[in-house]
């Protein structure tokens, strides 16, 4: 806390210059958005369907035979009809899939947003968006909330967290405040991980890593 210039009661200074500098050094508290497939990828996906490949082949064969037998333009009528039908199928499927991908990305982004009660040069908390959290921030958490960034517990009571989003395990892990007397104790669980759920208790924690540099951020980037 001393190194991060965080007062154990009032938190950081929290001015715009202070938070901007912390974001510059440690990064912002945002997670990589899910990959949205390009229109080209969505169009090419249509050809994974064997029916579309058959239609494409039929259009080519029909055009070739029609031109040989009836010449241009009469010989193109049947093949062109198949091509138009195939284009309509591709446009409709690709458009629907693109809209679905955008909606999913917006929902994922919305699910990560939350309000956090932080101490910024005051003994009373103020509410800020989780995206505005910076390394060194002191914040209050309680049962039912998601941890907004990788943190250390400074004080708390009966704190347990479910880290299912990170590990897939539904068990709740007990968390204890880190102090000068126990910080090097074996088996100490004083770290709160971003995106884990506080299942019981309440407390105050110090932000140690944000966004892509959290455990959740690293997992998100790799998956």
ROTOR-480255 format. One record per atom (N, C-alpha, C, CB): residue number from 1; atom name; y, x, z. Coordinates in steps of 0.1 Angstrom, whole numbers. Glycine has a CB too. Layout:
BEGIN
R  loza  segu      y      x      z
R   NUM    CA      Y      X      Z
...
This chain:
BEGIN
R  loza  segu      y      x      z
R     1     N    -12      8      0
R     1    CA      0      0      0
R     1     C     13      9      0
R     1    CB      0     -9     12
R     2     N     12     20      7
R     2    CA     23     29      7
R     2     C     26     35     -6
R     2    CB     21     40     18
R     3     N     15     39    -13
R     3    CA     16     45    -26
R     3     C     21     35    -36
R     3    CB      2     50    -31
R     4     N     18     22    -35
R     4    CA     22     12    -44
R     4     C     35      5    -40
R     4    CB     11      1    -45
R     5     N     42     11    -29
R     5    CA     54      6    -24
R     5     C     54     -9    -21
R     5    CB     65      9    -34
R     6     N     43    -12    -14
R     6    CA     41    -26    -10
R     6     C     42    -28      5
R     6    CB     27    -32    -15
R     7     N     51    -35     10
R     7    CA     53    -38     24
R     7     C     41    -47     29
R     7    CB     67    -44     27
R     8     N     35    -44     40
R     8    CA     23    -52     44
R     8     C     27    -66     48
R     8    CB     17    -46     56
R     9     N     39    -69     50
R     9    CA     44    -83     54
R     9     C     52    -90     42
R     9    CB     52    -82     66
R    10     N     61    -82     36
R    10    CA     70    -88     26
R    10     C     65    -85     12
R    10    CB     83    -82     28
R    11     N     55    -77     10
R    11    CA     51    -74     -4
R    11     C     60    -65    -11
R    11    CB     49    -87    -12
R    12     N     60    -65    -25
R    12    CA     68    -56    -33
R    12     C     82    -62    -34
R    12    CB     62    -54    -47
R    13     N     91    -53    -39
R    13    CA    105    -58    -41
R    13     C    106    -69    -50
R    13    CB    114    -46    -46
R    14     N     98    -68    -61
R    14    CA     97    -80    -70
R    14     C    108    -82    -80
R    14    CB     94    -91    -63
R    15     N    118    -73    -81
R    15    CA    129    -75    -91
R    15     C    123    -74   -105
R    15    CB    140    -65    -88
R    16     N    131    -78   -115
R    16    CA    126    -77   -129
R    16     C    123    -63   -132
R    16    CB    136    -83   -138
R    17     N    132    -54   -128
R    17    CA    130    -39   -131
R    17     C    117    -34   -125
R    17    CB    142    -31   -127
R    18     N    115    -39   -113
R    18    CA    103    -34   -105
R    18     C     90    -39   -112
R    18    CB    103    -39    -91
R    19     N     89    -52   -115
R    19    CA     77    -58   -121
R    19     C     75    -53   -136
R    19    CB     78    -73   -122
R    20     N     86    -51   -143
R    20    CA     85    -45   -157
R    20     C     79    -31   -157
R    20    CB     99    -45   -164
R    21     N     84    -23   -147
R    21    CA     79     -9   -146
R    21     C     64     -9   -142
R    21    CB     87     -1   -135
R    22     N     60    -18   -133
R    22    CA     46    -19   -129
R    22     C     37    -24   -141
R    22    CB     44    -29   -117
R    23     N     42    -33   -149
R    23    CA     35    -37   -161
R    23     C     34    -26   -171
R    23    CB     42    -50   -167
R    24     N     44    -18   -172
R    24    CA     44     -7   -181
R    24     C     34      4   -177
R    24    CB     58      0   -182
R    25     N     33      6   -164
R    25    CA     23     16   -159
R    25     C      9     11   -158
R    25    CB     28     21   -145
R    26     N      7     -1   -153
R    26    CA     -6     -6   -150
R    26     C    -11    -17   -159
R    26    CB     -6    -11   -136
R    27     N     -2    -22   -168
R    27    CA     -6    -33   -177
R    27     C     -3    -47   -171
R    27    CB    -21    -32   -180
R    28     N     -4    -57   -180
R    28    CA     -1    -71   -176
R    28     C    -14    -78   -172
R    28    CB      6    -78   -187
R    29     N    -12    -89   -165
R    29    CA    -24    -96   -160
R    29     C    -28   -107   -170
R    29    CB    -21   -102   -146
R    30     N    -33   -103   -181
R    30    CA    -38   -113   -191
R    30     C    -52   -107   -196
R    30    CB    -28   -114   -203
R    31     N    -60   -117   -201
R    31    CA    -73   -113   -205
R    31     C    -74   -115   -220
R    31    CB    -84   -121   -198
R    32     N    -82   -106   -227
R    32    CA    -83   -107   -242
R    32     C    -87   -121   -246
R    32    CB    -93    -97   -247
R    33     N    -80   -127   -255
R    33    CA    -84   -140   -260
R    33     C    -97   -140   -268
R    33    CB    -73   -146   -269
R    34     N   -104   -151   -268
R    34    CA   -117   -151   -276
R    34     C   -114   -149   -290
R    34    CB   -125   -164   -273
R    35     N   -124   -142   -297
R    35    CA   -122   -139   -311
R    35     C   -122   -152   -319
R    35    CB   -133   -129   -316
R    36     N   -112   -154   -328
R    36    CA   -112   -165   -337
R    36     C   -116   -160   -351
R    36    CB    -98   -172   -337
R    37     N   -126   -166   -356
R    37    CA   -131   -162   -370
R    37     C   -120   -165   -380
R    37    CB   -144   -169   -373
R    38     N   -119   -156   -390
R    38    CA   -109   -158   -401
R    38     C   -114   -169   -410
R    38    CB   -107   -144   -408
R    39     N   -105   -174   -419
R    39    CA   -109   -184   -428
R    39     C   -120   -178   -438
R    39    CB    -97   -188   -436
R    40     N   -118   -165   -441
R    40    CA   -129   -159   -450
R    40     C   -142   -160   -443
R    40    CB   -125   -144   -453
R    41     N   -143   -156   -430
R    41    CA   -156   -156   -423
R    41     C   -162   -171   -423
R    41    CB   -154   -151   -409
R    42     N   -153   -180   -420
R    42    CA   -157   -194   -420
R    42     C   -162   -199   -433
R    42    CB   -146   -203   -414
R    43     N   -155   -195   -444
R    43    CA   -160   -199   -457
R    43     C   -173   -193   -461
R    43    CB   -149   -195   -468
R    44     N   -175   -180   -457
R    44    CA   -188   -173   -460
R    44     C   -199   -179   -452
R    44    CB   -186   -158   -458
R    45     N   -196   -184   -440
R    45    CA   -207   -191   -432
R    45     C   -213   -202   -439
R    45    CB   -201   -195   -419
R    46     N   -206   -209   -448
R    46    CA   -212   -220   -455
R    46     C   -224   -216   -464
R    46    CB   -201   -227   -464
R    47     N   -224   -204   -468
R    47    CA   -235   -199   -476
R    47     C   -247   -195   -468
R    47    CB   -230   -188   -485
R    48     N   -247   -196   -455
R    48    CA   -259   -195   -447
R    48     C   -268   -207   -448
R    48    CB   -255   -192   -432
R    49     N   -262   -218   -453
R    49    CA   -269   -230   -455
R    49     C   -276   -230   -469
R    49    CB   -260   -243   -454
R    50     N   -289   -231   -469
R    50    CA   -296   -229   -481
R    50     C   -293   -240   -492
R    50    CB   -311   -230   -479
R    51     N   -289   -252   -486
R    51    CA   -285   -263   -496
R    51     C   -273   -259   -504
R    51    CB   -282   -276   -488
R    52     N   -263   -252   -498
R    52    CA   -251   -248   -505
R    52     C   -255   -237   -515
R    52    CB   -241   -243   -495
R    53     N   -264   -229   -512
R    53    CA   -269   -219   -521
R    53     C   -276   -225   -533
R    53    CB   -278   -208   -515
R    54     N   -284   -235   -531
R    54    CA   -290   -243   -541
R    54     C   -280   -249   -550
R    54    CB   -300   -253   -536
R    55     N   -270   -256   -544
R    55    CA   -259   -262   -552
R    55     C   -252   -252   -561
R    55    CB   -249   -269   -543
R    56     N   -249   -240   -555
R    56    CA   -242   -230   -562
R    56     C   -250   -225   -574
R    56    CB   -239   -218   -553
R    57     N   -263   -223   -572
R    57    CA   -272   -219   -583
R    57     C   -273   -230   -593
R    57    CB   -286   -215   -577
R    58     N   -274   -242   -589
R    58    CA   -275   -253   -598
R    58     C   -263   -254   -607
R    58    CB   -277   -267   -591
R    59     N   -251   -252   -600
R    59    CA   -238   -253   -608
R    59     C   -238   -242   -619
R    59    CB   -226   -251   -599
R    60     N   -243   -230   -615
R    60    CA   -243   -219   -625
R    60     C   -252   -222   -637
R    60    CB   -247   -206   -618
R    61     N   -265   -226   -633
R    61    CA   -275   -229   -643
R    61     C   -270   -241   -652
R    61    CB   -288   -233   -637
R    62     N   -264   -251   -646
R    62    CA   -259   -263   -654
R    62     C   -248   -259   -663
R    62    CB   -254   -274   -644
R    63     N   -239   -250   -659
R    63    CA   -228   -246   -667
R    63     C   -233   -238   -679
R    63    CB   -218   -237   -659
R    64     N   -243   -229   -676
R    64    CA   -248   -220   -687
R    64     C   -255   -229   -697
R    64    CB   -258   -210   -681
R    65     N   -264   -238   -693
R    65    CA   -272   -246   -702
R    65     C   -262   -256   -710
R    65    CB   -282   -255   -694
R    66     N   -253   -262   -703
R    66    CA   -243   -271   -709
R    66     C   -235   -264   -720
R    66    CB   -234   -277   -699
R    67     N   -230   -252   -717
R    67    CA   -222   -245   -727
R    67     C   -231   -241   -739
R    67    CB   -216   -232   -721
R    68     N   -243   -237   -737
R    68    CA   -252   -233   -748
R    68     C   -256   -245   -757
R    68    CB   -265   -227   -742
R    69     N   -258   -256   -750
R    69    CA   -262   -268   -758
R    69     C   -251   -276   -764
R    69    CB   -270   -277   -749
R    70     N   -240   -278   -756
R    70    CA   -229   -287   -761
R    70     C   -216   -280   -763
R    70    CB   -227   -298   -750
R    71     N   -215   -267   -759
R    71    CA   -203   -260   -761
R    71     C   -192   -264   -751
R    71    CB   -198   -262   -775
R    72     N   -180   -258   -754
R    72    CA   -169   -261   -745
R    72     C   -160   -272   -751
R    72    CB   -160   -248   -743
R    73     N   -155   -281   -744
R    73    CA   -156   -283   -729
R    73     C   -167   -292   -724
R    73    CB   -143   -287   -723
R    74     N   -173   -299   -734
R    74    CA   -183   -310   -730
R    74     C   -194   -304   -722
R    74    CB   -189   -316   -743
R    75     N   -198   -292   -724
R    75    CA   -209   -286   -717
R    75     C   -206   -282   -703
R    75    CB   -214   -274   -724
R    76     N   -193   -284   -699
R    76    CA   -189   -280   -685
R    76     C   -189   -291   -675
R    76    CB   -176   -273   -685
R    77     N   -190   -304   -681
R    77    CA   -188   -315   -672
R    77     C   -198   -316   -660
R    77    CB   -190   -328   -680
R    78     N   -211   -315   -663
R    78    CA   -220   -316   -652
R    78     C   -219   -304   -642
R    78    CB   -234   -317   -657
R    79     N   -218   -292   -647
R    79    CA   -217   -280   -638
R    79     C   -204   -281   -630
R    79    CB   -217   -268   -646
R    80     N   -193   -285   -636
R    80    CA   -180   -286   -629
R    80     C   -181   -296   -618
R    80    CB   -169   -289   -639
R    81     N   -188   -307   -620
R    81    CA   -189   -317   -610
R    81     C   -196   -312   -598
R    81    CB   -197   -330   -615
R    82     N   -207   -304   -600
R    82    CA   -214   -298   -589
R    82     C   -205   -288   -581
R    82    CB   -227   -290   -593
R    83     N   -197   -280   -589
R    83    CA   -188   -270   -583
R    83     C   -177   -277   -575
R    83    CB   -181   -262   -594
R    84     N   -172   -289   -580
R    84    CA   -162   -296   -572
R    84     C   -167   -301   -559
R    84    CB   -156   -308   -581
R    85     N   -180   -307   -560
R    85    CA   -186   -312   -548
R    85     C   -188   -301   -538
R    85    CB   -200   -318   -551
R    86     N   -192   -289   -543
R    86    CA   -195   -277   -534
R    86     C   -182   -273   -527
R    86    CB   -201   -265   -541
R    87     N   -171   -273   -535
R    87    CA   -158   -269   -530
R    87     C   -153   -278   -519
R    87    CB   -147   -268   -541
R    88     N   -155   -291   -521
R    88    CA   -151   -301   -511
R    88     C   -159   -299   -498
R    88    CB   -154   -315   -516
R    89     N   -172   -296   -499
R    89    CA   -181   -294   -487
R    89     C   -175   -281   -480
R    89    CB   -195   -291   -491
R    90     N   -172   -271   -487
R    90    CA   -168   -258   -481
R    90     C   -154   -260   -474
R    90    CB   -167   -247   -491
R    91     N   -145   -267   -481
R    91    CA   -131   -269   -475
R    91     C   -132   -277   -462
R    91    CB   -122   -276   -486
R    92     N   -140   -288   -463
R    92    CA   -141   -297   -451
R    92     C   -147   -290   -439
R    92    CB   -149   -310   -454
R    93     N   -159   -283   -442
R    93    CA   -166   -276   -431
R    93     C   -157   -264   -425
R    93    CB   -179   -270   -436
R    94     N   -151   -256   -434
R    94    CA   -143   -245   -430
R    94     C   -131   -250   -422
R    94    CB   -139   -236   -441
R    95     N   -125   -260   -427
R    95    CA   -113   -266   -420
R    95     C   -116   -271   -406
R    95    CB   -107   -277   -428
R    96     N   -127   -279   -405
R    96    CA   -131   -284   -392
R    96     C   -135   -273   -382
R    96    CB   -143   -293   -394
R    97     N   -142   -263   -387
R    97    CA   -146   -252   -378
R    97     C   -134   -243   -374
R    97    CB   -156   -243   -386
R    98     N   -124   -242   -383
R    98    CA   -113   -234   -379
R    98     C   -105   -241   -368
R    98    CB   -104   -232   -391
R    99     N   -103   -254   -369
R    99    CA    -96   -262   -359
R    99     C   -104   -262   -346
R    99    CB    -95   -277   -364
R   100     N   -117   -262   -346
R   100    CA   -125   -262   -334
R   100     C   -124   -248   -327
R   100    CB   -140   -264   -337
R   101     N   -123   -237   -335
R   101    CA   -122   -224   -330
R   101     C   -108   -222   -323
R   101    CB   -123   -213   -341
R   102     N    -98   -228   -329
R   102    CA    -84   -227   -323
R   102     C    -84   -235   -310
R   102    CB    -74   -232   -333
R   103     N    -90   -247   -310
R   103    CA    -90   -255   -298
R   103     C    -97   -248   -286
R   103    CB    -96   -269   -301
R   104     N   -109   -242   -290
R   104    CA   -117   -235   -280
R   104     C   -109   -223   -274
R   104    CB   -130   -230   -286
R   105     N   -102   -216   -282
R   105    CA    -94   -205   -278
R   105     C    -83   -209   -268
R   105    CB    -88   -197   -289
R   106     N    -76   -220   -272
R   106    CA    -65   -226   -263
R   106     C    -71   -231   -250
R   106    CB    -58   -238   -271
R   107     N    -83   -237   -250
R   107    CA    -89   -241   -237
R   107     C    -93   -230   -228
R   107    CB   -101   -250   -240
R   108     N    -98   -219   -234
R   108    CA   -102   -207   -226
R   108     C    -89   -201   -220
R   108    CB   -109   -197   -235
R   109     N    -79   -200   -228
R   109    CA    -66   -195   -223
R   109     C    -60   -203   -212
R   109    CB    -56   -193   -234
R   110     N    -61   -217   -214
R   110    CA    -56   -226   -203
R   110     C    -64   -225   -191
R   110    CB    -56   -240   -209
R   111     N    -77   -223   -192
R   111    CA    -86   -222   -180
R   111     C    -83   -210   -171
R   111    CB   -101   -222   -184
R   112     N    -77   -199   -177
R   112    CA    -74   -187   -170
R   112     C    -61   -188   -162
R   112    CB    -74   -175   -179
R   113     N    -53   -198   -166
R   113    CA    -39   -200   -160
R   113     C    -40   -206   -146
R   113    CB    -30   -208   -169
R   114     N    -33   -201   -137
R   114    CA    -32   -207   -123
R   114     C    -19   -203   -116
R   114    CB    -44   -204   -115
R   115     N    -15   -210   -106
R   115    CA     -4   -206    -98
R   115     C     -9   -198    -86
R   115    CB      4   -219    -93
R   116     N     -1   -187    -83
R   116    CA     -5   -178    -72
R   116     C      6   -177    -62
R   116    CB     -9   -164    -77
R   117     N      3   -178    -49
R   117    CA     13   -176    -39
R   117     C     15   -162    -35
R   117    CB      9   -185    -26
R   118     N     26   -156    -39
R   118    CA     28   -141    -36
R   118     C     40   -139    -26
R   118    CB     31   -134    -50
R   119     N     39   -127    -20
R   119    CA     50   -123    -11
R   119     C     58   -113    -19
R   119    CB     44   -117      2
R   120     N     71   -116    -22
R   120    CA     80   -107    -29
R   120     C     93   -105    -21
R   120    CB     82   -112    -43
R   121     N     93    -95    -14
R   121    CA    104    -91     -5
R   121     C    108   -102      4
R   121    CB    116    -88    -14
R   122     N     98   -109      9
R   122    CA    100   -121     18
R   122     C     87   -124     26
R   122    CB    105   -134     10
R   123     N     89   -128     38
R   123    CA     78   -132     46
R   123     C     71   -145     42
R   123    CB     81   -132     61
R   124     N     78   -152     34
R   124    CA     73   -165     29
R   124     C     69   -163     14
R   124    CB     84   -177     30
R   125     N     58   -171     10
R   125    CA     53   -169     -3
R   125     C     62   -177    -13
R   125    CB     39   -174     -4
R   126     N     61   -173    -26
R   126    CA     66   -180    -37
R   126     C     55   -182    -47
R   126    CB     79   -173    -43
R   127     N     56   -193    -55
R   127    CA     45   -196    -64
R   127     C     49   -190    -78
R   127    CB     43   -211    -65
R   128     N     40   -182    -84
R   128    CA     42   -177    -97
R   128     C     30   -179   -106
R   128    CB     46   -162    -97
R   129     N     32   -178   -119
R   129    CA     20   -179   -128
R   129     C     12   -166   -126
R   129    CB     25   -180   -143
R   130     N     -2   -168   -127
R   130    CA    -10   -156   -126
R   130     C     -8   -145   -136
R   130    CB    -25   -161   -127
R   131     N     -2   -149   -148
R   131    CA      1   -139   -158
R   131     C     12   -129   -153
R   131    CB      5   -146   -171
R   132     N     20   -134   -143
R   132    CA     31   -126   -139
R   132     C     27   -116   -127
R   132    CB     42   -135   -134
R   133     N     15   -117   -123
R   133    CA     10   -108   -112
R   133     C     11    -93   -117
R   133    CB     -4   -112   -107
R   134     N     14    -84   -107
R   134    CA     14    -70   -111
R   134     C      7    -62   -100
R   134    CB     29    -65   -112
R   135     N      2    -50   -103
R   135    CA     -4    -42    -94
R   135     C      5    -39    -82
R   135    CB     -9    -28   -100
R   136     N      0    -41    -70
R   136    CA      9    -39    -58
R   136     C     13    -52    -52
R   136    CB     21    -31    -61
R   137     N     11    -63    -59
R   137    CA     15    -76    -54
R   137     C      6    -80    -42
R   137    CB     14    -87    -65
R   138     N     12    -87    -32
R   138    CA      5    -92    -21
R   138     C      5   -107    -22
R   138    CB     12    -88     -7
R   139     N     -7   -113    -22
R   139    CA     -8   -128    -24
R   139     C    -18   -134    -14
R   139    CB    -13   -130    -38
R   140     N    -15   -147    -12
R   140    CA    -23   -155     -3
R   140     C    -34   -163    -11
R   140    CB    -14   -165      5
R   141     N    -46   -164     -6
R   141    CA    -56   -171    -13
R   141     C    -64   -180     -3
R   141    CB    -66   -162    -21
R   142     N    -70   -191     -8
R   142    CA    -78   -199      1
R   142     C    -90   -205     -7
R   142    CB    -69   -210      7
R   143     N    -98   -213      1
R   143    CA   -110   -219     -5
R   143     C   -106   -227    -17
R   143    CB   -116   -228      6
R   144     N   -115   -226    -27
R   144    CA   -114   -234    -40
R   144     C   -105   -227    -51
R   144    CB   -107   -247    -36
R   145     N    -99   -216    -48
R   145    CA    -91   -209    -57
R   145     C    -99   -198    -64
R   145    CB    -78   -203    -51
R   146     N    -95   -195    -76
R   146    CA   -101   -184    -83
R   146     C    -92   -171    -81
R   146    CB   -101   -186    -99
R   147     N    -99   -160    -79
R   147    CA    -92   -147    -77
R   147     C    -85   -143    -90
R   147    CB   -101   -136    -72
R   148     N    -72   -141    -90
R   148    CA    -64   -138   -102
R   148     C    -65   -124   -107
R   148    CB    -50   -142   -100
R   149     N    -69   -115    -99
R   149    CA    -69   -101   -103
R   149     C    -78    -93    -93
R   149    CB    -55    -94   -103
R   150     N    -83    -81    -97
R   150    CA    -91    -73    -88
R   150     C    -82    -69    -76
R   150    CB    -97    -61    -95
R   151     N    -87    -72    -64
R   151    CA    -79    -70    -52
R   151     C    -87    -65    -40
R   151    CB    -72    -83    -49
R   152     N    -79    -60    -30
R   152    CA    -85    -57    -17
R   152     C    -80    -67     -7
R   152    CB    -82    -42    -13
R   153     N    -89    -71      2
R   153    CA    -85    -80     13
R   153     C    -78    -72     24
R   153    CB    -97    -88     19
R   154     N    -66    -77     27
R   154    CA    -58    -71     37
R   154     C    -60    -78     51
R   154    CB    -43    -71     34
R   155     N    -61    -91     50
R   155    CA    -65    -99     62
R   155     C    -71   -112     57
R   155    CB    -52   -102     70
R   156     N    -79   -118     66
R   156    CA    -86   -130     62
R   156     C    -96   -135     72
R   156    CB    -93   -128     49
R   157     N   -101   -147     70
R   157    CA   -111   -153     79
R   157     C   -122   -160     72
R   157    CB   -103   -162     89
R   158     N   -134   -157     75
R   158    CA   -146   -164     69
R   158     C   -146   -165     54
R   158    CB   -147   -178     75
R   159     N   -142   -153     48
R   159    CA   -140   -153     33
R   159     C   -154   -150     26
R   159    CB   -130   -143     29
R   160     N   -158   -159     17
R   160    CA   -169   -157      9
R   160     C   -166   -160     -5
R   160    CB   -182   -165     13
R   161     N   -171   -153    -15
R   161    CA   -168   -155    -29
R   161     C   -180   -156    -38
R   161    CB   -159   -144    -34
R   162     N   -180   -165    -48
R   162    CA   -190   -166    -57
R   162     C   -186   -159    -70
R   162    CB   -194   -182    -60
R   163     N   -194   -149    -74
R   163    CA   -191   -141    -85
R   163     C   -199   -144    -98
R   163    CB   -192   -126    -82
R   164     N   -203   -157    -99
R   164    CA   -212   -161   -110
R   164     C   -207   -158   -124
R   164    CB   -214   -175   -109
R   165     N   -193   -158   -126
R   165    CA   -188   -156   -139
R   165     C   -190   -141   -143
R   165    CB   -173   -159   -140
R   166     N   -191   -132   -133
R   166    CA   -193   -118   -136
R   166     C   -208   -114   -136
R   166    CB   -185   -110   -126
R   167     N   -215   -120   -127
R   167    CA   -229   -115   -125
R   167     C   -240   -125   -129
R   167    CB   -231   -111   -111
R   168     N   -236   -138   -130
R   168    CA   -245   -149   -132
R   168     C   -252   -154   -120
R   168    CB   -255   -144   -142
R   169     N   -249   -148   -108
R   169    CA   -255   -152    -96
R   169     C   -247   -162    -89
R   169    CB   -258   -139    -87
R   170     N   -254   -172    -84
R   170    CA   -247   -183    -77
R   170     C   -245   -181    -62
R   170    CB   -254   -196    -79
R   171     N   -250   -170    -57
R   171    CA   -249   -167    -42
R   171     C   -234   -164    -39
R   171    CB   -258   -156    -38
R   172     N   -230   -168    -27
R   172    CA   -217   -164    -21
R   172     C   -218   -151    -13
R   172    CB   -211   -176    -13
R   173     N   -209   -142    -16
R   173    CA   -208   -129     -9
R   173     C   -197   -129      1
R   173    CB   -207   -118    -20
R   174     N   -201   -124     13
R   174    CA   -191   -123     24
R   174     C   -181   -112     21
R   174    CB   -198   -122     38
R   175     N   -169   -114     23
R   175    CA   -158   -104     21
R   175     C   -151   -102     34
R   175    CB   -148   -108     10
R   176     N   -148    -89     37
R   176    CA   -141    -86     50
R   176     C   -128    -78     47
R   176    CB   -150    -78     60
R   177     N   -118    -79     55
R   177    CA   -106    -71     53
R   177     C   -108    -56     54
R   177    CB    -95    -76     63
R   178     N   -101    -49     46
R   178    CA   -102    -34     47
R   178     C    -92    -29     56
R   178    CB   -101    -28     32
R   179     N    -97    -21     66
R   179    CA    -87    -15     76
R   179     C    -89      0     77
R   179    CB    -90    -21     90
R   180     N    -81      7     84
R   180    CA    -81     21     86
R   180     C    -95     25     93
R   180    CB    -70     26     94
R   181     N   -100     17    101
R   181    CA   -112     20    108
R   181     C   -125     18    100
R   181    CB   -113     12    121
R   182     N   -125      9     90
R   182    CA   -137      5     83
R   182     C   -138      8     68
R   182    CB   -140     -9     85
R   183     N   -127     14     63
R   183    CA   -126     16     49
R   183     C   -137     24     42
R   183    CB   -112     22     45
R   184     N   -143     34     50
R   184    CA   -153     42     45
R   184     C   -167     38     50
R   184    CB   -151     56     48
R   185     N   -168     26     56
R   185    CA   -181     21     61
R   185     C   -190     17     50
R   185    CB   -178      9     71
R   186     N   -203     21     51
R   186    CA   -213     18     41
R   186     C   -216      3     42
R   186    CB   -226     26     44
R   187     N   -217     -3     30
R   187    CA   -220    -17     29
R   187     C   -208    -26     31
R   187    CB   -230    -21     39
R   188     N   -196    -21     31
R   188    CA   -184    -29     32
R   188     C   -180    -36     19
R   188    CB   -172    -20     37
R   189     N   -178    -49     20
R   189    CA   -174    -57      8
R   189     C   -160    -62     10
R   189    CB   -184    -68      6
R   190     N   -150    -54      7
R   190    CA   -136    -59      8
R   190     C   -129    -61     -5
R   190    CB   -129    -48     16
R   191     N   -137    -60    -16
R   191    CA   -131    -61    -29
R   191     C   -133    -75    -35
R   191    CB   -137    -51    -39
R   192     N   -122    -81    -39
R   192    CA   -122    -94    -46
R   192     C   -121    -92    -61
R   192    CB   -111   -104    -41
R   193     N   -130    -98    -69
R   193    CA   -130    -96    -83
R   193     C   -123   -107    -90
R   193    CB   -144    -93    -88
R   194     N   -115   -104   -100
R   194    CA   -109   -115   -108
R   194     C   -119   -124   -114
R   194    CB   -101   -108   -120
R   195     N   -116   -137   -114
R   195    CA   -124   -148   -119
R   195     C   -135   -152   -110
R   195    CB   -130   -144   -133
R   196     N   -136   -146    -98
R   196    CA   -146   -150    -88
R   196     C   -140   -162    -81
R   196    CB   -151   -139    -79
R   197     N   -148   -171    -75
R   197    CA   -143   -183    -68
R   197     C   -144   -181    -53
R   197    CB   -151   -195    -73
R   198     N   -133   -184    -46
R   198    CA   -133   -184    -31
R   198     C   -140   -196    -27
R   198    CB   -119   -183    -26
R   199     N   -152   -195    -21
R   199    CA   -160   -206    -16
R   199     C   -157   -211     -2
R   199    CB   -175   -204    -18
R   200     N   -153   -201      6
R   200    CA   -149   -204     20
R   200     C   -138   -195     25
R   200    CB   -161   -204     30
R   201     N   -131   -199     35
R   201    CA   -121   -190     41
R   201     C   -107   -190     34
R   201    CB   -126   -177     42
R   202     N    -99   -180     39
R   202    CA    -86   -178     34
R   202     C    -81   -164     38
R   202    CB    -75   -189     39
R   203     N    -71   -159     31
R   203    CA    -66   -146     35
R   203     C    -55   -141     26
R   203    CB    -78   -136     34
R   204     N    -52   -128     28
R   204    CA    -42   -121     20
R   204     C    -48   -109     13
R   204    CB    -29   -117     29
R   205     N    -44   -107      1
R   205    CA    -50    -96     -7
R   205     C    -40    -88    -14
R   205    CB    -61   -101    -17
R   206     N    -43    -76    -18
R   206    CA    -35    -67    -25
R   206     C    -40    -64    -39
R   206    CB    -33    -53    -17
R   207     N    -32    -67    -49
R   207    CA    -37    -65    -63
R   207     C    -38    -50    -66
R   207    CB    -27    -72    -73
R   208     N    -50    -47    -71
R   208    CA    -53    -33    -74
R   208     C    -55    -30    -89
R   208    CB    -66    -29    -67
R   209     N    -59    -41    -97
R   209    CA    -61    -39   -111
R   209     C    -58    -53   -118
R   209    CB    -75    -34   -115
R   210     N    -53    -53   -129
R   210    CA    -49    -65   -136
R   210     C    -55    -66   -150
R   210    CB    -34    -68   -136
R   211     N    -57    -78   -155
R   211    CA    -60    -80   -169
R   211     C    -72    -72   -174
R   211    CB    -49    -78   -177
R   212     N    -70    -65   -186
R   212    CA    -81    -58   -192
R   212     C    -87    -47   -184
R   212    CB    -76    -52   -205
R   213     N    -80    -43   -173
R   213    CA    -85    -32   -165
R   213     C    -93    -37   -153
R   213    CB    -73    -23   -160
R   214     N    -94    -50   -151
R   214    CA   -103    -56   -141
R   214     C   -117    -55   -146
R   214    CB    -99    -70   -137
R   215     N   -127    -58   -137
R   215    CA   -141    -59   -141
R   215     C   -143    -70   -151
R   215    CB   -150    -61   -128
R   216     N   -137    -81   -148
R   216    CA   -138    -93   -157
R   216     C   -132    -90   -171
R   216    CB   -131   -105   -151
R   217     N   -121    -82   -171
R   217    CA   -114    -79   -183
R   217     C   -123    -70   -192
R   217    CB   -101    -72   -181
R   218     N   -130    -60   -185
R   218    CA   -139    -51   -192
R   218     C   -151    -59   -198
R   218    CB   -143    -40   -183
R   219     N   -156    -68   -190
R   219    CA   -168    -76   -195
R   219     C   -163    -84   -207
R   219    CB   -173    -85   -183
R   220     N   -151    -91   -206
R   220    CA   -146    -99   -216
R   220     C   -145    -92   -230
R   220    CB   -133   -105   -213
R   221     N   -139    -79   -229
R   221    CA   -138    -71   -241
R   221     C   -151    -67   -247
R   221    CB   -130    -59   -238
R   222     N   -161    -65   -239
R   222    CA   -174    -60   -244
R   222     C   -182    -72   -250
R   222    CB   -182    -54   -233
R   223     N   -179    -84   -245
R   223    CA   -187    -96   -250
R   223     C   -180   -104   -260
R   223    CB   -191   -104   -238
